Amino acid sequence: MARTAKTVLVVVAVVLVALLGGFLWGAAGKSTIDRALQRSELRNELLEAHGSVLRARVDLYNTNFGEASRHLEEARGAAGRAAQRLEGLQRPDEIKQLQSALGSIDEAQRLSGKLDLTASARAADAARAIEAAMDATAKP
């Protein structure tokens, strides 16, 4: 009977070690996948912000200030989400670039509201700052 109890304990211990090993092995790859997913979502938000700024520039060129303002608002939202994601990833340099872009977006929208064509220059500044943030986030 003592031998059977020892055998059962050994089997239980082996099963527990195997389960723990499997859990640790699975968890090791998950963090890499999670980081890749976060970077992919960040890149998507930056591309959305950049695209909205470029659409706003086209609208400003065509003197469609209302649509330009709407696109700048979309860009502000996407850039704000990207900035929050960057804070979670602890990327202060890229956050500064996005804050610069957000400032340029705000200025472009303000000028657009005044029907001022120099809003396009501010939108161009925002596009360049977003591009710089995209380039920086492409590096691990």
URZIPE-V982406 format. One record per residue. N is the residue number from 1. OMEGA is omega in degrees with one decimal (none if undefined). NEAR is the number of other ideal C-beta (glycine too) atoms within 8 Angstrom. D_CENTER is the distance of its C-alpha to the mean C-alpha in Angstrom with 1 decimal. Layout:
n;omega;near;d_center
N;OMEGA;NEAR;D_CENTER
N;OMEGA;NEAR;D_CENTER
This chain:
n;omega;near;d_center
1;179.4;4;61.6
2;179.8;5;60.1
3;179.0;6;59.1
4;178.9;7;57.4
5;178.4;8;55.4
6;-179.8;8;54.3
7;178.6;8;53.3
8;179.4;8;51.2
9;178.8;8;49.5
10;179.1;8;48.8
11;179.0;8;47.3
12;179.6;8;45.2
13;178.8;8;44.0
14;179.0;8;43.1
15;179.2;8;41.2
16;178.0;8;39.2
17;178.5;8;38.4
18;178.0;8;37.3
19;179.0;8;35.0
20;178.3;8;33.5
21;178.1;8;33.1
22;178.7;8;31.4
23;-179.4;8;29.0
24;179.1;8;28.1
25;178.3;8;27.7
26;-178.9;8;25.4
27;-178.7;8;23.3
28;-179.8;8;22.9
29;-176.0;8;21.1
30;-178.7;8;18.9
31;177.6;8;16.9
32;179.0;8;16.2
33;178.8;8;15.1
34;178.8;8;12.9
35;179.0;8;11.1
36;178.0;8;11.0
37;178.7;8;9.7
38;179.4;11;6.7
39;178.4;10;6.2
40;178.1;8;7.1
41;177.0;9;5.1
42;179.8;13;1.8
43;178.1;11;5.3
44;179.5;8;6.6
45;177.6;13;5.3
46;177.3;15;6.3
47;177.6;9;9.3
48;179.2;11;10.1
49;-179.2;15;10.4
50;178.5;13;12.3
51;179.3;8;14.5
52;178.1;13;15.4
53;179.5;17;16.4
54;176.1;9;18.5
55;178.1;10;20.1
56;179.0;17;21.0
57;177.6;13;22.6
58;178.9;8;24.7
59;178.3;12;25.7
60;177.0;16;26.7
61;179.3;7;28.7
62;-178.1;6;30.4
63;174.4;7;31.0
64;-172.2;8;29.3
65;179.1;12;28.0
66;178.0;6;27.3
67;178.5;10;24.9
68;179.2;16;23.3
69;179.0;12;22.7
70;178.7;8;21.2
71;177.5;13;18.7
72;176.5;16;17.9
73;176.0;9;17.4
74;179.4;10;14.9
75;179.2;16;13.1
76;179.8;13;13.2
77;-179.3;8;11.8
78;179.0;13;8.7
79;177.1;16;8.3
80;176.9;9;9.3
81;178.8;9;6.8
82;178.6;14;4.0
83;177.3;12;7.0
84;179.0;8;7.7
85;178.2;12;5.0
86;176.2;14;6.2
87;177.8;9;9.5
88;179.0;7;9.5
89;179.6;9;9.1
90;179.2;5;11.7
91;-173.2;10;10.8
92;-179.2;6;13.1
93;179.0;7;13.8
94;176.7;11;10.4
95;178.7;11;10.5
96;179.1;8;13.9
97;179.0;13;13.0
98;176.5;15;10.7
99;175.0;9;13.6
100;178.4;10;16.0
101;179.2;17;14.3
102;176.5;13;14.5
103;178.1;8;18.1
104;177.7;13;18.9
105;178.7;16;17.6
106;-179.9;9;19.8
107;178.4;10;22.7
108;-179.9;18;22.5
109;178.0;13;22.6
110;179.4;9;25.5
111;177.6;11;27.4
112;177.8;15;26.8
113;178.3;8;28.4
114;-178.3;6;31.4
115;-178.2;7;31.6
116;-177.3;7;31.1
117;176.7;7;30.2
118;174.2;7;28.8
119;179.6;16;25.6
120;178.7;11;24.8
121;177.8;7;24.9
122;177.4;13;22.4
123;176.9;17;20.1
124;176.3;9;20.6
125;179.4;12;19.7
126;-179.9;15;16.3
127;179.1;13;15.7
128;179.8;8;16.7
129;178.2;13;14.5
130;177.2;16;11.4
131;178.7;9;12.9
132;177.8;9;13.5
133;177.9;15;10.0
134;179.4;12;9.2
135;-178.9;8;12.5
136;-178.9;11;11.9
137;177.7;13;8.8
138;177.8;6;11.0
139;-178.3;5;13.3
140;none;1;13.3
